[in-house]
Amino acid sequence: MRKPSAGRGRTAESFVTGTTMQIEILRLVAITDNARDGQAGLIARAAAAAHGGATCIQLRLKGVAARDLAGVARELVRAVGVPVIVNDRADVAIAAGAAGVHLGADDVPVSAIRRIAPPEFIIGASVGSDEEIPCATGADYVGIGPVFSTGSKNDAGPAIGVKEFARLAAATGLPAVGVGGIAVDNARSVMRAGAAGVASLSAVFGATDPAAAARALLSASES
């Protein structure tokens, strides 16, 4: 394994030991919203979120061509100094040198990605019910939700609540990130339910000041 490089532009090896993911990168996952202010604006907001305390950036841009998505991912990897996880597209993540991919229940199976991905590649999987637990087999972590009601994802489904989050997290046996409606006033309850971290789109990327928003959300989850 190559030695981790310092500062911005670190590669995935900086955040794993062998094939073991450092659980600390899951503490606050900031999920991108859209490129309303162009690629440069999106990257600037992501860098600000990381500066404010986001420990991982999940690149989620629906309806963007693979070539364009790869370009954004490469720039994020260079700019933010924390792991970049690409939503859905393992091919884009690998091509861009991102730390990993986050897969939904309808995406390519974790096992298939594991066969073609680099040894240090991080794979996350979404779980929202018992039926989806098998989809996470072989993943490094799971994103469980929506814990609370959210308008950020049209297909998110009804909120499962903190107790159901805790049950599903225990059932998977993997580090779990609470996602869906996560905000300053409820992040701590998810952490107390056994979460390794929380993930949010609107609370960070929807804020006027992503750095301050990330700082506040991280503080609330740890208080």
N, C-alpha and C positions, 0 to 999 in steps of 0.2 A: 504493500500500500504506500502510495506517495505521502509525504509529510503534508499536513494541512497547511495551506497558505493563509496568511494573515490578512485581515481587513476585507475590503470590498472584493467581490468577484471570487469568493471562495467556492471551491467545487464541493460535490457531494461528500467526498472523503473527509471533509472537515467536520462533518456532523454525524459520522458513523464510526464505530469501532469494529473492524471486520465486517460482519453482516448485521451487527446489532445497532439499531437506531438509538441515538441519544434522546431519551424521553423528554428532555427539557425543550426540544424544538417544538413540542406540541402545546406548550403553555398558552400561547396566544397566536392563533392562526388567523391572519387577516386575509379575507377573501375579496378579490377584486370585483368591482361592479361592472363598469363599462369604460369605453374609451371616449367618453363625452368631450374630453379636452385633448383628444389626440393621444398618440402613443407616448409622446414626451410627457404629457400631463399625467397619464396613468402611471408611468414609471416614477415620476416625481412624487406622486401621492403614495406609491408603494414604499419608496425610500423614506418618506416622512413617517409612515406607519412603523417601519423597522426602527427608525431613529427613536420613536416614542416607546418602543418596547415590544412590538410584534416579533415573535420568535420564528415565524415562518410566514411566507406569502404564498397563498394558493391562487394561481392564475386561472380565473374562470371568465372566459369570453365566449359566449354562445354565438353561433352563426358567423364566426370568423374563419376564413380560409386557413388551411393548415400552414401554408407558407407564411402568411401574415402572423399567425399565432406563434410560429417558431421564432420569427423575428422579435416579437415582443418578449417571448420567454428568454431568448439570448440576452437581450438588453437588461432584463430584470436580474438575471444571474450575475451580470457584470456590476449592476448598480446597487443592489440592496444589502449585500453583506450578510444575509440570512438565507436559509434554504428556500428554494422555490419549488413548489409542487404544482404540476399542471393538472387541471381538472380534465378527466376523461381520456385525454390523448397521450398514451404512453409513447407513441412514435415521435410526437412533437417533443415531449419531455426528454427523451433520449437524444434526439438530434440537437436539441438546444443546450445539452449539458446540465439540465435541471436536476435537482436532488431526487425527484420522484414524481409519482402520478397518484391522483386520487380517483378511484373508480366507483361508479354507481352499480347498482344491482343488474342493470341491463347492458353494462359495458363488457368488454373482453374479460374473461375470467382472470383472476389473480394468477392462477397457476400458469396460464399461457404467457402472461407478461413476464413472470419470473424466469421462464426458460430463455427468454431473449434479452433480458435486461442485464446491465452490469451488476456484479456482485453487491455493490454498495447501494444500489437503487432502492429507494423507499417506496413502498406501495401501501396506500391507504384504501379502505373500502367503506362505503356507506351502508349503514344498517338502520332500519327503522322498524323492524318486526322480527319475530322468530324465524319466519320464512326466509329472511335475507341473511341470517347468520351464516349458513353454509357458503355464501358468496364471499365471505371474508376469510375463508380458509387460506392460510399462507400469507396473509397480509401482515404488515408491521404494526398497523394501528387501525382503529375503526373510528369513523365519524358517525355519531348516533344522534338521531333527531327526526323531525324537529322537536326539540325539547319544549319550546314555547311557540306560540303562534307567530308566523312570519309572512311577510308579503314579498320577500326577496326572491323566492322560488315559487313559480306557479304550480309546480308539481310536487310540492313538499308534503302535502297531506296534513291531517290534523295533528295538533300538538300531542306528544306522548306524555309529557310531564316528567318531573324529576325522579319520581319513584320508578317509573318504567325505564327511564334512562339507566338508573342504577342496576336494575334487573338485567337489562340487555347487555350492559357493560360486563357484568359478572359472567353472563352466559358465554360471551365471546372469548373471555380470558385474555384479551388484548388491551393494550393502552387505549383508552377511549377519549375522544374529544366530543364535547357537547356542542351541537350546532342547531341553529334555528331560534330566532328571537332573542339571542344572547345580548344582554345589555348590562350597564353598570349596576342596576338594581337587582339583577338575578344571577350574575355570574358566580358569585360565591356559593350559592345554593347548589349549583352544578358541580363545583369543585368538591363540596362536602359530600356529594353523592358518589364520589370516587373517580371523578374525571381526572385525566392527566392534563387536560387543558380545555380551552374553549375556542370556538371559531365564530367569527362574525363578519358579515358583509356590511350591513347598513350602519352598524355602530362605529365602524372605523372608516371605511371608504365612502360612506354616505355623509360623513361629518365634514364641516368646513375646514377643520384643522385635524387631519389624520394623526399627526404626531401626538397632539394633546388627547385625542380620543383614545388612541392605543394606550397611552400612559394611564389614563383614567380607568380603562377597562382592565388592564393588567393589575393595577392597584386594587381595584374592587374584587378581583378574583382571588387575591392573596390576603385580603383583610380579614 
